[in-house]
Amino acid sequence: MNLEITQENLYLILPCKVSRVTQIYAHEHHVTIIEAMRRFYRSETYKLLADESTKYWHYGPVALYQEWMEEMGLQQ
């Protein structure tokens, strides 16, 4: 069994990461999960997360959320 994360199998772990980041955002910014997901999928942070070479997939949801907030100029 190959346990290496590659660009070809990265999609398997993205939904869990996206789900938790958008839950945090929705709660903090009083928007729906759907709206939070729309915003996150359009972000540069998501593009970096979806690119295996950046290794953003190593980040936990809080770190990803912080990266996203920094991108948007909403550092907390």
N, C-alpha and C positions, 0 to 999 in steps of 0.2 A: 504494500500500500504506500503510495506517494503522499506524504503530508506537507510537501512544499507548497507555499502560496505563490501562484504565478498570475499573470494577467488573465490567463484563460480560466482560472477557477476563483479569482477574487470575488466575482459576483455572488458566490455562495455565502460570504460573510457580510456583505454590504447591507442587506436588509436589517439585520440586527443592529448594526452600528447606526444606520439612518433612523431607525425606530426610536432608539433611546435618545439620540441627540434632538430629534424633533419633539419628543415628549417633554424634554427639559425646556426647549424653546417655547412650546405651546403654553406650558404652565407659567413661565416667567413673563411672557408677552401677551397673555390672554387672547390667544388665537386658537383656532381649531387645529387638530393634528394635520388635517388635509392641507390647510394653508401653510402650516409650518413645513410640511414636506415639500410643497411647491417652492417655497423660498429656499430651502436647503438644496434641493436638486438643481436650482439655478445658480448656486453659489460657487465661487472659486474653491472653497474648502471641499465641496463635494467632488469637484473635478480632480483635486489633488488626492482625495480619498480613493477615487475610482482608478487612479493610476498607480499600479503596483510599485513602480520604481521610486515613488516618493516615500513609501513605507508608512504612510498615514494610517494604514490599516492596523498598525501596532498601537495607535492611540486609543485610549478608552473614551467613553462618551463625554465625560467632563472635559477632557483635553480637546476633543474635537469641537465641542460647544464653545470653549474659550477661543479656539482658533477662528471659528466662524464669527464670534462677536468682535474679535479684533479686526477681521476683514471688513465688517460692517461699521467699524468705528464705535462700537458699543462695549468697549472693554469694561469688565466688571471686577 
